[in-house]
């Protein structure tokens, strides 16, 4: 073992024995160590297949808050691991690859956002869950794409609001609520890549298809949608729709669960602007692999840490989100 090499790489770089049944060994390790695997909808198929629970950011936070497991393995990106650690300070939270970051979270440096908030006294701060713990620490309430509208509408109409970091989600919420939130200029590199022209081309090929769009997409793309919703919301819509074909404008990992829950229906991934790729994948989400998942359980590393003073502040807006979501039945 070369721990120094692991530290440089951000994951356990230990060869896995030839012929090993990774899925079987991963399940054995979970049982032995009382560990639970939480996986995001955007993970690769093989990760979703072995996870104990699959969901969007809200569902993963809710599950982390109530799991009796001693170890949480977050198969997603770093901010999700931080959220789990903040909610479960006494549990060990692991992530298969510490390099699994988030372009949206990176677009909102904590020090710059804190200065932005300080420059606007009298504003309440709403932060998307796709942010660092330090950003959450200067936030009044956290939201996900599942509950953003409802939480925004829980504030009085005359309350001045800052929304960060996703300008596309913020613009969408402003449009459907009539609010005028002050928006941070951030975006997701995956959802920014969807184009109107590519979706219109797919509509020519599949004229009966319904267009499903995540609200992190640009406004012009959202205007083409039959449904704009979180990944969980898009999945629910597809399950309930009587249509057979769907064009999906979000990270293509969701197609695994859509195909699983909707047999007989066809899901066509909307390609990015660079149409040399047939689907749009998050390179950060795809850093997690079965080999890394096996090693992170075996060696219990990398472990997600959050500075206690930051966690003490960040937990309040997360708990407020969970409380409001619970009251609203989300």
C-alpha positions as CSV (number, residue, x, y, z in Angstrom):
1,X,0.0,0.0,0.0
2,X,1.2,3.5,-0.9
3,X,-0.8,5.9,1.2
4,X,1.2,8.9,-0.1
5,X,0.2,8.0,-3.6
6,X,-3.4,7.7,-2.5
7,X,-3.3,11.2,-1.0
8,X,-2.0,12.6,-4.3
9,X,-4.6,10.8,-6.4
10,X,-7.6,11.4,-4.0
11,X,-8.7,7.8,-4.1
12,X,-7.4,4.4,-3.0
13,X,-5.1,3.2,-5.8
14,X,-4.9,-0.4,-4.7
15,X,-5.1,-3.2,-7.4
16,X,-8.2,-5.3,-7.1
17,X,-7.5,-9.0,-7.3
18,X,-8.1,-10.7,-10.6
19,X,-11.3,-12.6,-10.8
20,X,-12.9,-11.0,-7.8
21,X,-16.7,-10.6,-7.8
22,X,-16.7,-6.9,-7.0
23,X,-20.5,-6.7,-6.4
24,X,-20.5,-9.6,-4.0
25,X,-17.5,-8.4,-2.1
26,X,-18.9,-4.9,-1.8
27,X,-22.1,-6.3,-0.3
28,X,-20.1,-8.4,2.1
29,X,-18.1,-5.4,3.2
30,X,-21.3,-3.4,3.7
31,X,-22.7,-6.1,5.9
32,X,-19.4,-6.6,7.8
33,X,-19.0,-2.8,8.5
34,X,-22.6,-1.8,8.8
35,X,-22.3,0.5,5.8
36,X,-24.9,1.9,3.5
37,X,-24.2,3.0,-0.1
38,X,-26.2,6.0,-1.3
39,X,-26.1,6.7,-5.0
40,X,-27.2,9.6,-7.1
41,X,-29.3,9.2,-10.3
42,X,-26.3,10.5,-12.3
43,X,-24.0,7.6,-11.3
44,X,-23.0,5.0,-13.8
45,X,-25.3,2.0,-14.2
46,X,-23.2,-0.4,-12.2
47,X,-23.1,1.9,-9.2
48,X,-26.8,2.4,-9.3
49,X,-27.3,-1.4,-9.5
50,X,-25.4,-2.0,-6.2
51,X,-26.5,1.0,-4.2
52,X,-28.8,0.6,-1.2
53,X,-30.6,3.7,-2.1
54,X,-30.8,5.8,-5.3
55,X,-32.2,9.3,-5.4
56,X,-31.7,13.0,-6.1
57,X,-30.0,15.4,-3.8
58,X,-33.0,15.9,-1.5
59,X,-33.7,12.2,-1.2
60,X,-30.0,11.4,-0.5
61,X,-30.0,14.1,2.3
62,X,-33.2,12.7,3.8
63,X,-31.8,9.2,3.7
64,X,-28.5,10.2,5.2
65,X,-30.3,11.9,8.1
66,X,-32.2,8.8,9.1
67,X,-29.9,5.8,8.3
68,X,-28.9,3.6,11.2
69,X,-25.7,2.6,9.4
70,X,-22.3,3.5,11.0
71,X,-20.7,4.2,7.6
72,X,-22.2,6.2,4.7
73,X,-20.6,5.7,1.3
74,X,-21.7,8.6,-0.9
75,X,-21.6,7.7,-4.6
76,X,-22.1,11.1,-5.9
77,X,-20.0,14.3,-5.7
78,X,-18.2,16.0,-2.9
79,X,-20.8,18.4,-1.7
80,X,-23.2,15.5,-1.2
81,X,-20.7,13.8,1.0
82,X,-20.3,17.1,3.0
83,X,-24.1,17.3,3.4
84,X,-24.2,13.8,4.7
85,X,-21.4,14.5,7.2
86,X,-23.0,17.7,8.4
87,X,-26.2,15.8,9.1
88,X,-24.4,12.9,10.6
89,X,-21.4,14.2,12.4
90,X,-20.9,11.0,14.4
91,X,-20.9,8.7,11.3
92,X,-18.0,8.0,9.0
93,X,-18.8,9.4,5.5
94,X,-16.7,8.0,2.6
95,X,-16.6,9.0,-1.1
96,X,-14.9,6.7,-3.6
97,X,-13.0,9.5,-5.3
98,X,-12.3,12.8,-3.6
99,X,-11.9,14.4,-7.1
100,X,-15.6,14.0,-7.7
101,X,-16.4,17.7,-7.5
102,X,-19.1,19.9,-9.0
103,X,-18.8,22.7,-11.5
104,X,-21.8,24.5,-10.0
105,X,-20.3,24.4,-6.5
106,X,-17.0,25.5,-7.9
107,X,-18.7,28.5,-9.6
108,X,-19.5,29.9,-6.1
109,X,-16.3,30.4,-4.0
110,X,-17.3,30.7,-0.4
111,X,-15.3,33.9,0.3
112,X,-16.7,35.7,-2.7
113,X,-20.3,34.6,-1.9
114,X,-19.9,35.8,1.7
115,X,-18.9,39.2,0.4
116,X,-21.8,39.2,-2.0
117,X,-24.2,38.4,0.9
118,X,-22.6,41.1,3.2
119,X,-23.0,43.7,0.4
120,X,-26.8,43.1,0.5
121,X,-28.1,43.6,4.0
122,X,-31.7,42.8,4.6
123,X,-31.7,39.9,2.1
124,X,-32.5,36.3,3.1
125,X,-30.1,33.8,1.5
126,X,-31.3,30.7,-0.4
127,X,-28.6,28.4,-1.5
128,X,-28.9,25.5,-3.9
129,X,-27.7,22.2,-2.3
130,X,-24.9,22.1,-5.0
131,X,-22.6,24.3,-2.9
132,X,-19.8,23.8,-0.4
133,X,-20.4,23.6,3.3
134,X,-18.8,27.0,3.7
135,X,-21.4,28.5,1.4
136,X,-24.2,26.8,3.3
137,X,-22.8,28.3,6.5
138,X,-23.8,31.8,5.2
139,X,-27.2,30.6,4.1
140,X,-30.7,30.9,5.6
141,X,-32.2,27.9,3.9
142,X,-30.9,25.3,1.4
143,X,-33.0,24.1,-1.5
144,X,-32.9,21.4,-4.2
145,X,-34.5,21.4,-7.6
146,X,-37.3,19.3,-6.0
147,X,-38.3,21.9,-3.4
148,X,-36.9,25.2,-4.6
149,X,-40.2,26.7,-5.7
150,X,-42.1,25.7,-2.5
151,X,-39.3,27.0,-0.2
152,X,-39.0,30.3,-2.1
153,X,-42.8,30.7,-1.9
154,X,-42.6,30.1,1.9
155,X,-41.0,33.6,2.3
156,X,-43.3,36.7,2.3
157,X,-43.6,38.2,-1.2
158,X,-41.9,41.4,-0.1
159,X,-38.9,39.6,1.4
160,X,-35.7,40.4,-0.5
161,X,-34.0,37.2,-1.5
162,X,-30.5,36.1,-2.8
163,X,-30.5,32.9,-4.7
164,X,-27.2,31.1,-5.5
165,X,-25.4,29.7,-7.3
166,X,-27.4,28.5,-10.2
167,X,-28.6,31.4,-12.4
168,X,-30.7,29.1,-14.6
169,X,-32.6,27.5,-11.8
170,X,-33.0,30.9,-10.1
171,X,-34.3,32.5,-13.3
172,X,-36.8,29.6,-13.7
173,X,-38.0,30.0,-10.1
174,X,-38.3,33.8,-10.6
175,X,-40.4,33.2,-13.7
176,X,-42.9,30.7,-12.2
177,X,-43.2,32.5,-8.8
178,X,-43.2,36.2,-9.9
179,X,-40.3,36.8,-7.6
180,X,-37.3,39.0,-8.3
181,X,-34.5,37.2,-6.5
182,X,-31.0,38.5,-6.8
183,X,-29.1,35.7,-8.6
184,X,-25.5,34.6,-8.3
185,X,-23.9,34.0,-11.7
186,X,-23.2,30.3,-11.6
187,X,-24.2,27.3,-13.7
188,X,-23.7,23.5,-14.2
189,X,-21.4,22.6,-17.0
190,X,-23.6,19.6,-17.9
191,X,-26.9,21.4,-18.2
192,X,-25.4,24.5,-19.8
193,X,-24.4,22.3,-22.8
194,X,-28.0,21.4,-23.9
195,X,-29.0,23.3,-27.0
196,X,-32.4,24.3,-28.5
197,X,-31.3,23.2,-32.0
198,X,-30.3,19.7,-31.0
199,X,-33.6,19.1,-29.1
200,X,-35.6,20.4,-32.1
201,X,-33.7,18.0,-34.4
202,X,-34.7,15.1,-32.1
203,X,-38.3,16.3,-32.1
204,X,-38.3,15.9,-35.9
205,X,-37.2,12.3,-35.5
206,X,-39.6,11.6,-32.6
207,X,-42.5,14.0,-33.1
208,X,-44.7,12.4,-30.4
209,X,-42.0,12.5,-27.8
210,X,-42.4,14.6,-24.7
211,X,-39.4,16.8,-23.7
212,X,-38.2,16.4,-20.1
213,X,-35.9,19.2,-18.9
214,X,-34.0,19.8,-15.7
215,X,-34.4,23.5,-14.4
216,X,-30.6,23.9,-14.4
217,X,-30.8,24.2,-18.2
218,X,-31.0,27.5,-20.0
219,X,-34.3,29.2,-20.2
220,X,-34.6,28.7,-24.0
221,X,-34.2,25.0,-23.5
222,X,-36.8,24.9,-20.6
223,X,-39.3,26.7,-22.9
224,X,-39.3,23.6,-25.2
225,X,-40.2,21.3,-22.3
226,X,-43.4,19.4,-21.7
227,X,-42.1,19.0,-18.1
228,X,-39.5,21.0,-16.2
229,X,-38.6,19.3,-12.9
230,X,-35.8,17.7,-10.8
231,X,-34.5,14.3,-11.7
232,X,-37.0,12.7,-9.3
233,X,-39.8,14.8,-10.8
234,X,-38.9,13.9,-14.3
235,X,-38.9,10.2,-13.4
236,X,-42.3,10.5,-11.8
237,X,-43.7,12.4,-14.8
238,X,-42.4,9.7,-17.2
239,X,-43.9,6.9,-15.0
240,X,-47.3,8.6,-15.0
241,X,-47.4,9.7,-18.7
242,X,-49.3,7.8,-21.3
243,X,-46.7,8.7,-23.9
244,X,-44.1,6.2,-25.0
245,X,-41.2,8.4,-26.1
246,X,-39.3,11.0,-24.1
247,X,-36.4,13.3,-25.0
248,X,-34.4,13.8,-21.7
249,X,-32.4,16.9,-21.1
250,X,-30.5,16.2,-18.0
251,X,-27.4,14.0,-17.1
252,X,-27.9,10.7,-18.9
253,X,-27.4,8.6,-15.8
254,X,-31.1,9.1,-15.0
255,X,-32.0,6.9,-18.0
256,X,-31.0,3.8,-16.0
257,X,-33.8,4.4,-13.5
258,X,-36.2,5.6,-16.2
259,X,-35.7,2.4,-18.2
260,X,-36.0,0.3,-15.0
261,X,-39.2,2.0,-13.8
262,X,-40.8,2.4,-17.3
263,X,-40.5,-0.8,-19.3
264,X,-41.8,-0.4,-22.8
265,X,-41.1,3.3,-23.0
266,X,-38.2,4.9,-24.9
267,X,-35.9,7.5,-23.4
268,X,-33.7,9.5,-25.8
269,X,-30.9,11.4,-24.3
270,X,-30.6,15.0,-25.5
271,X,-27.0,15.4,-26.8
272,X,-24.8,18.3,-25.8
273,X,-24.0,21.2,-28.2
274,X,-21.1,19.1,-29.4
275,X,-23.2,16.6,-31.2
276,X,-20.3,14.2,-31.6
277,X,-21.5,12.8,-28.3
278,X,-24.9,11.1,-28.2
279,X,-25.5,11.9,-24.6
280,X,-24.5,14.4,-21.9
281,X,-22.5,13.0,-18.9
282,X,-21.0,14.6,-15.8
283,X,-17.3,13.7,-15.8
284,X,-17.2,14.3,-12.0
285,X,-20.1,11.8,-11.3
286,X,-18.4,9.2,-13.5
287,X,-15.2,9.2,-11.5
288,X,-16.8,6.8,-9.1
289,X,-16.3,3.1,-10.2
290,X,-16.9,-0.3,-8.7
291,X,-13.2,-0.7,-8.1
292,X,-13.0,2.6,-6.2
293,X,-16.2,1.7,-4.3
294,X,-14.7,-1.6,-3.2
295,X,-11.4,0.0,-2.1
296,X,-13.1,2.8,-0.2
297,X,-15.1,0.3,1.8
298,X,-12.1,-2.0,2.3
299,X,-9.8,0.8,3.5
300,X,-12.4,3.2,4.8
301,X,-10.8,6.1,2.9
302,X,-11.2,8.8,1.5
303,X,-13.2,10.2,4.4
304,X,-15.2,13.4,4.1
305,X,-14.4,15.9,6.8
306,X,-16.1,19.2,7.6
307,X,-14.7,21.8,10.0
308,X,-16.9,21.7,13.1
309,X,-17.3,25.5,13.2
310,X,-18.5,25.4,9.6
311,X,-20.7,22.4,10.1
312,X,-22.4,24.0,13.1
313,X,-23.6,26.9,10.9
314,X,-24.2,24.8,7.8
315,X,-26.5,22.3,9.5
316,X,-29.2,24.9,10.3
317,X,-30.2,25.8,6.7
318,X,-30.1,22.1,5.7
319,X,-32.3,21.1,8.6
320,X,-34.6,23.9,7.8
321,X,-34.9,22.6,4.2
322,X,-35.7,19.1,5.5
323,X,-38.3,20.4,7.9
324,X,-40.1,22.5,5.2
325,X,-39.9,19.6,2.8
326,X,-41.4,17.2,5.4
327,X,-44.3,19.6,6.1
328,X,-44.9,19.9,2.4
329,X,-44.8,16.2,1.9
330,X,-41.8,16.4,-0.5
